[in-house]
Amino acid sequence: MRRRFEPSLAVLVPVILGGVATLAVLCADWLPRFFPGTFAPHGILVPAVAAGLAVAGVAAVFVLVALRPIRRLLSATPPVLPATAATAPPKPLGEFDRLGLVADQMAEVLGKLDARVQFPDMVGESRAMRGVFSRILKVAATNATVLVLGESGTGKELVARAIHAKSARGQGPFVAVNCAAIPEGLLESELFGHEKGAFTGAHAKKRGRFEQAGGGTLLLDEIGDMPLETQAKILRVLETRLVERVGGDGRGLAVDVRIVAATHRDLPAMIADGRFREDLYHRLNVFPLRLPPLRERREDIALLAGRFLDALRPGATLSVEALQGLLAHGWPGNVRELKNAMERASVLAGDGPVEPSHLPALVGGTSQNACAAGQDRDLDTLLAGYERSLIEAALARTSGVQARAAAMLGIKERSLWHRVKKLGIEPGAFKESGGK
């Protein structure tokens, strides 16, 4: 079988450029010798020009061969032009401009595909969420303590699980403790365990959550609701990596566990009020990771709603008006509220598409929420937000097909194209939103 030789570009390109330079020197030296009647023996200008032309010819052949795949890419992939005024005709682009736009476009698409592959359990293609995914991958490769901050319902536990899954501890246990859901008197026993007879009802020895998470990750959810006395003991465990069970002999047990803490509270404000230990805060705040609320990543609402509906009733769709209501809502409960709204709407809609009437809690407060969310903004900003919600609703309904979305909105396709670019909307993000 004939073996194919494929040299590396890191070797091939320097060799070719070195050969071109050598050819130029040789031409300048040999031309006067071989053609003395044409080139003066002591004149360097004419041989240099001839050498330059020869080298230019060789370089042109190399460039044409090397750029052939790039030219095919540019011809097969029309770049998305930047936003321009609606009345200004698009300017012709050079090859370098086209290549730059296509490269940016491909990087955007590849970033979204990578997010889907890396985080299949998390939905988010907005820039804010892609930034979160990037930070998760960075911190997961380390053993640093992580403090996940975000409003209630933003998915803090999902982030903690993603950090665990992407880390070297991914094969170990993941243990989650909701500090707000356990009574104060039982929290220490739950975290550190207890010995038999340590207190009334302790009929047997119990391993705490720190021990259970050995070799893995422990999530201390709602750390802001932990009592001050327990905070002091948590701080000692973080510093010594020793856990003492309630009723123990004081020797302590070594634990190998990574800590991820999460809270929706303002810990600096709690420190100022004396409700949270400052030393524990600094011990937990090694790598802070803030999750954006849903209102700051509205471009993910259609994707999330489609995912929830498809899980509840495969093939279910949202009407444009219903999606418009979802996009305009303030979402104080974030993703959790959206999921509950979709579950309720799916039941009310039956076999048909989800309509605004199936979202009474949102439709009744849509205008008030929109005004409240934008009470400090000017009219142009509010109108741009409303225009965005209408266009995104149409794109979600038509699975990102701009021609159909323009017809649904009653405008020309070119007008929609300019509005999409002006508002920075990404039609490709709606291709899997579940719209019909």
Secondary structure, DSSP 8 states (H G I E B T S, - for coil): --------HHHHHHHHHHHHHHHHHHHHHHHHHH-TTTS-TT--HHHHHHHHHHHHHHHHHHHHHHTHHHHHHHHHS--------TTS------HHHHHHHHHHHHHHHHHHHHHHHH-TT----SHHHHHHHHHHHHHHTS---EEEE--TTS-HHHHHHHHHHHSTTTTS-EEEEETTTS-HHHHHHHHHEE-TTSSTT--S-EE-HHHHTTTSEEEEETGGGS-HHHHHHHHHHHHH-EE--BT--S--EE---EEEEEESS-HHHHHHTTSS-HHHHHHHTTEEEE---GGG-GGGHHHHHHHHHHHHSTT--B-HHHHHHHHHS--TTHHHHHHHHHHHHHHHHTTS-B-GGG-HHHHTTHHHHHHHHTTTS-HHHHHHHHHHHHHHHHHHHTTT-HHHHHHHHTS-HHHHHHHHHHHT--GGGGTTS---
